[in-house]
Amino acid sequence: MSSQADENQGFVLGVVFFVIALVISLVIGLSIHQVNKRHAAKPVAVAAVAGAVDAASVVVENGVVKFYFASGKADLAAGAKEALAAVVAGVGHGKKIVISGFHDATGSAEANAELAKQRAMAVRADLLQAGVAQDLIEMKKPEETQASGSNAEARRVEVTLQ
């Protein structure tokens, strides 16, 4: 009888260890998948998601870092520092950073212009905090600050290297 109890206990322990290993593998696999999905995501899809949830996000598209903002907010999205890393590295190669802010069509033009400026200044502050010299950052007001597209896509700041 003791032999059978030992076999049952061994079997149960084996099943428990198998389930634990399966759960750990699943968690690690999902984490890796999420990281890869975030890095390989197409910019258009990320921008569409940002528009759908009206939340802050950041996208790197053709060498341009685009910060999208929630309505009425100037808070940078999580991942801003990582997205700006390539821009900061470009400064080391003799390039200058250009920041341009855009806004949507909702609300008053004056309030929108001020909010676009605050958003651009928030990005600038992040670059300064990353160690970029002030004279290597150019704040450039676009000719047309009211951007086209959906309101969520219009509420953005673009960062380029020149």
SULPE-V665285 format. One record per helix or strand of 3 or more residues. SS is the DSSP state (a for helix, b for strand). FROM is the first residue (numbers start at 0). TO is the last residue. Records with the same first field share a line. If there is no record, write none. Layout:
# SULPE-V665285
SS=FROM-TO + FROM-TO
This chain:
# SULPE-V665285
a=1-39 + 42-52 + 79-90 + 108-128 + 133-135 + 150-153
b=56-60 + 63-67 + 96-100 + 136-138 + 155-160
